[in-house]
């Protein structure tokens, strides 16, 4: 069974991946080292989708 990760922790990790790939030294890299872990562009794509969903939920919640 996979370990459970809180939604807040998953979103924080996603945002750190997004921030790391946004750095100029990582902009053209396919793989980076983030806190000792190998992170690929596919993880960036997943992180962007998760952050977009979280932002949409937060925006909808504020509109109610």
DSSP file (Angstrom, degrees, kcal/mol; ACC not computed):
  #  RESIDUE AA STRUCTURE BP1 BP2  ACC     N-H-->O    O-->H-N    N-H-->O    O-->H-N    TCO  KAPPA ALPHA  PHI   PSI    X-CA   Y-CA   Z-CA
    1    1 A X              0   0    0      0, 0.0     2,-0.1     0, 0.0     3,-0.1   0.000 360.0 360.0 360.0 135.0    0.0    0.0    0.0
    2    2 A X        -     0   0    0      1,-0.1     2,-0.0     0, 0.0     0, 0.0  -0.453 360.0-100.8 -73.5 144.9    1.3    3.4   -0.9
    3    3 A X        -     0   0    0     -2,-0.1     2,-0.3     1,-0.1    -1,-0.1  -0.356  39.2-111.5 -66.1 147.5    1.9    5.9    1.9
    4    4 A X        -     0   0    0     -3,-0.1     2,-0.4    -2,-0.0    -1,-0.1  -0.604  30.0-165.1 -82.0 137.3   -0.8    8.5    2.4
    5    5 A X        -     0   0    0     -2,-0.3     2,-0.0     4,-0.0     5,-0.0  -0.984  21.9-119.7-123.3 133.7    0.1   12.2    1.6
    6    6 A X     >  -     0   0    0     -2,-0.4     4,-2.4     1,-0.1     5,-0.2  -0.345  22.9-118.6 -68.7 152.3   -2.1   15.0    2.7
    7    7 A X  H  > S+     0   0    0      1,-0.2     4,-2.3     2,-0.2     5,-0.2   0.877 115.8  53.2 -57.9 -37.9   -3.5   17.3    0.0
    8    8 A X  H  > S+     0   0    0      2,-0.2     4,-2.3     1,-0.2    -1,-0.2   0.901 109.7  47.5 -65.1 -40.2   -1.6   20.3    1.4
    9    9 A X  H  > S+     0   0    0      2,-0.2     4,-2.3     1,-0.2    -2,-0.2   0.894 111.6  50.5 -67.7 -39.9    1.7   18.4    1.2
   10   10 A X  H  X S+     0   0    0     -4,-2.4     4,-2.2     2,-0.2    -2,-0.2   0.904 112.3  47.0 -64.3 -41.4    1.0   17.2   -2.3
   11   11 A X  H  X S+     0   0    0     -4,-2.3     4,-2.5     2,-0.2    -2,-0.2   0.896 110.9  51.5 -68.4 -39.6    0.2   20.8   -3.4
   12   12 A X  H  X S+     0   0    0     -4,-2.3     4,-1.9     2,-0.2    -2,-0.2   0.910 111.3  48.0 -62.3 -41.9    3.3   22.1   -1.7
   13   13 A X  H  X S+     0   0    0     -4,-2.3     4,-2.0     2,-0.2    -2,-0.2   0.909 110.8  51.4 -64.8 -41.6    5.4   19.5   -3.5
   14   14 A X  H  X S+     0   0    0     -4,-2.2     4,-2.3     1,-0.2    -2,-0.2   0.921 110.1  48.7 -61.2 -44.1    3.8   20.4   -6.8
   15   15 A X  H  X S+     0   0    0     -4,-2.5     4,-2.5     1,-0.2    -1,-0.2   0.850 109.2  52.8 -66.9 -33.6    4.5   24.1   -6.3
   16   16 A X  H  X S+     0   0    0     -4,-1.9     4,-2.2     2,-0.2    -1,-0.2   0.870 109.3  49.6 -69.6 -34.8    8.1   23.4   -5.4
   17   17 A X  H  X S+     0   0    0     -4,-2.0     4,-2.2     2,-0.2    -2,-0.2   0.925 111.8  48.5 -65.8 -45.1    8.5   21.3   -8.6
   18   18 A X  H  X S+     0   0    0     -4,-2.3     4,-1.2     1,-0.2    -2,-0.2   0.930 113.2  47.4 -59.8 -46.7    7.0   24.2  -10.6
   19   19 A X  H  X S+     0   0    0     -4,-2.5     4,-0.7     1,-0.2    -1,-0.2   0.890 110.3  52.6 -62.9 -40.3    9.3   26.7   -8.9
   20   20 A X  H >< S+     0   0    0     -4,-2.2     3,-0.9     1,-0.2    -1,-0.2   0.912 110.3  46.1 -65.1 -43.1   12.4   24.6   -9.5
   21   21 A X  H 3< S+     0   0    0     -4,-2.2    -1,-0.2     1,-0.2    -2,-0.2   0.723 105.1  63.6 -72.7 -19.0   11.7   24.2  -13.2
   22   22 A X  H 3< S+     0   0    0     -4,-1.2    -1,-0.2    -5,-0.2    -2,-0.2   0.674  78.8 104.9 -77.2 -16.9   11.1   27.9  -13.5
   23   23 A X  S XX S-     0   0    0     -3,-0.9     3,-1.7    -4,-0.7     4,-0.9  -0.392  81.1-124.2 -64.5 141.3   14.6   28.7  -12.4
   24   24 A X  G >4 S+     0   0    0      1,-0.3     3,-0.6     2,-0.2     4,-0.4   0.845 109.7  56.8 -58.1 -35.9   16.7   29.8  -15.4
   25   25 A X  G 34 S+     0   0    0      1,-0.2    -1,-0.3     2,-0.1     3,-0.1   0.672 114.7  38.8 -71.6 -14.3   19.4   27.1  -14.8
   26   26 A X  G X4 S+     0   0    0     -3,-1.7     3,-1.4    -6,-0.2    -1,-0.2   0.440  85.0 101.0-109.9  -2.8   16.7   24.4  -15.1
   27   27 A X  T << S+     0   0    0     -4,-0.9    -2,-0.1    -3,-0.6    -3,-0.1   0.822  91.9  33.3 -56.7 -37.0   14.6   25.9  -17.9
   28   28 A X  T 3  S+     0   0    0     -4,-0.4    -1,-0.3    -3,-0.1     2,-0.2   0.366  95.3 109.7-102.4   5.2   16.0   23.6  -20.6
   29   29 A X    <   -     0   0    0     -3,-1.4     3,-0.1     1,-0.1    -3,-0.0  -0.571  51.7-159.9 -86.5 145.1   16.6   20.5  -18.5
   30   30 A X  S    S+     0   0    0      1,-0.3    11,-1.7    -2,-0.2     2,-0.4   0.718  84.5  27.5 -87.9 -25.8   14.5   17.4  -18.9
   31   31 A X  E     +A   40   0A   0      9,-0.2     2,-0.3    10,-0.1    -1,-0.3  -0.999  68.7 180.0-139.5 137.4   15.5   16.1  -15.4
   32   32 A X  E     -A   39   0A   0      7,-2.7     7,-2.9    -2,-0.4     2,-0.6  -0.889  30.2-117.2-131.1 165.4   16.5   18.0  -12.3
   33   33 A X  E     -A   38   0A   0     -2,-0.3     2,-0.5     5,-0.2     5,-0.2  -0.925  32.1-179.6-101.6 121.0   17.6   17.1   -8.7
   34   34 A X  E >  S-A   37   0A   0      3,-2.9     3,-1.4    -2,-0.6   -17,-0.0  -0.942  71.9 -27.0-126.4 108.8   15.1   18.5   -6.2
   35   35 A X  T 3  S-     0   0    0     -2,-0.5    -1,-0.1     1,-0.3     3,-0.1   0.875 127.1 -48.2  54.6  40.6   15.9   17.8   -2.6
   36   36 A X  T 3  S+     0   0    0      1,-0.3     2,-0.4     0, 0.0    -1,-0.3   0.490 117.3 111.9  82.8   3.1   17.8   14.6   -3.5
   37   37 A X  E <  S-A   34   0A   0     -3,-1.4    -3,-2.9     2,-0.0     2,-0.5  -0.880  70.3-121.2-112.3 142.7   15.1   13.3   -5.8
   38   38 A X  E     -A   33   0A   0     -2,-0.4     2,-0.5    -5,-0.2    -5,-0.2  -0.702  33.2-171.7 -78.9 122.7   15.2   12.9   -9.6
   39   39 A X  E     -A   32   0A   0     -7,-2.9    -7,-2.7    -2,-0.5     2,-0.2  -0.976   2.3-162.2-122.5 125.2   12.3   15.0  -11.0
   40   40 A X  E >>  -A   31   0A   0     -2,-0.5     4,-1.2    -9,-0.2     3,-1.2  -0.541  36.0-103.0-102.2 167.7   11.4   14.8  -14.7
   41   41 A X  H 3> S+     0   0    0    -11,-1.7     4,-2.4     1,-0.3     5,-0.2   0.813 119.9  64.4 -59.2 -30.4    9.4   17.1  -16.9
   42   42 A X  H 3> S+     0   0    0      1,-0.2     4,-1.9     2,-0.2    -1,-0.3   0.853 100.4  52.1 -63.2 -31.2    6.5   14.7  -16.7
   43   43 A X  H <> S+     0   0    0     -3,-1.2     4,-2.5     2,-0.2    -1,-0.2   0.847 106.2  54.1 -70.2 -33.8    6.4   15.5  -13.0
   44   44 A X  H  X S+     0   0    0     -4,-1.2     4,-2.7     2,-0.2    -2,-0.2   0.925 107.2  50.5 -63.5 -43.9    6.3   19.2  -13.9
   45   45 A X  H  X S+     0   0    0     -4,-2.4     4,-2.0     1,-0.2    -2,-0.2   0.917 112.2  46.8 -59.7 -43.5    3.2   18.5  -16.1
   46   46 A X  H  X S+     0   0    0     -4,-1.9     4,-2.4     1,-0.2    -1,-0.2   0.902 112.0  51.1 -64.5 -40.8    1.5   16.6  -13.3
   47   47 A X  H  X S+     0   0    0     -4,-2.5     4,-2.6     1,-0.2    -2,-0.2   0.899 108.5  51.2 -64.4 -41.5    2.4   19.4  -10.9
   48   48 A X  H  X S+     0   0    0     -4,-2.7     4,-2.2     2,-0.2    -1,-0.2   0.901 110.8  48.6 -63.3 -40.8    1.0   22.0  -13.2
   49   49 A X  H  X S+     0   0    0     -4,-2.0     4,-2.3     2,-0.2    -2,-0.2   0.923 112.5  48.0 -64.8 -43.8   -2.3   20.1  -13.5
   50   50 A X  H  X S+     0   0    0     -4,-2.4     4,-2.5     1,-0.2    -2,-0.2   0.925 112.7  48.0 -63.1 -44.8   -2.6   19.7   -9.7
   51   51 A X  H  X S+     0   0    0     -4,-2.6     4,-2.6     1,-0.2    -1,-0.2   0.890 110.8  51.7 -64.0 -39.2   -1.9   23.4   -9.1
   52   52 A X  H  X S+     0   0    0     -4,-2.2     4,-2.2    -5,-0.2    -1,-0.2   0.909 110.6  48.2 -64.2 -41.4   -4.4   24.4  -11.7
   53   53 A X  H  X S+     0   0    0     -4,-2.3     4,-2.4     2,-0.2    -2,-0.2   0.929 112.4  48.7 -63.7 -44.7   -7.1   22.2  -10.1
   54   54 A X  H  X S+     0   0    0     -4,-2.5     4,-2.5     1,-0.2    -2,-0.2   0.906 111.7  49.3 -62.6 -41.9   -6.3   23.5   -6.7
   55   55 A X  H  X S+     0   0    0     -4,-2.6     4,-2.4     2,-0.2    -1,-0.2   0.892 110.8  50.4 -64.4 -39.5   -6.5   27.1   -8.0
   56   56 A X  H  X S+     0   0    0     -4,-2.2     4,-2.4     2,-0.2    -2,-0.2   0.901 111.5  48.0 -65.1 -40.8   -9.8   26.4   -9.7
   57   57 A X  H  X S+     0   0    0     -4,-2.4     4,-2.5     2,-0.2    -2,-0.2   0.922 113.0  47.9 -65.3 -43.7  -11.3   24.9   -6.5
   58   58 A X  H  X S+     0   0    0     -4,-2.5     4,-1.7     2,-0.2    -2,-0.2   0.891 112.4  49.1 -64.6 -39.4  -10.0   27.9   -4.4
   59   59 A X  H  X S+     0   0    0     -4,-2.4     4,-1.3     2,-0.2    -2,-0.2   0.920 112.5  47.5 -65.6 -44.1  -11.5   30.4   -6.9
   60   60 A X  H  X S+     0   0    0     -4,-2.4     4,-0.8     1,-0.2    -2,-0.2   0.896 110.2  53.0 -64.2 -40.1  -14.8   28.6   -7.0
   61   61 A X  H  < S+     0   0    0     -4,-2.5     3,-0.4     1,-0.2    -1,-0.2   0.846 108.1  50.2 -64.0 -35.1  -14.9   28.5   -3.2
   62   62 A X  H  < S+     0   0    0     -4,-1.7    -1,-0.2     1,-0.2    -2,-0.2   0.781 105.4  57.6 -73.7 -26.4  -14.3   32.2   -2.9
   63   63 A X  H  <        0   0    0     -4,-1.3    -1,-0.2     1,-0.2    -2,-0.2   0.700 360.0 360.0 -76.9 -19.0  -17.1   32.9   -5.4
   64   64 A X     <        0   0    0     -4,-0.8    -1,-0.2    -3,-0.4    -2,-0.1   0.479 360.0 360.0 -80.3 360.0  -19.7   31.1   -3.2
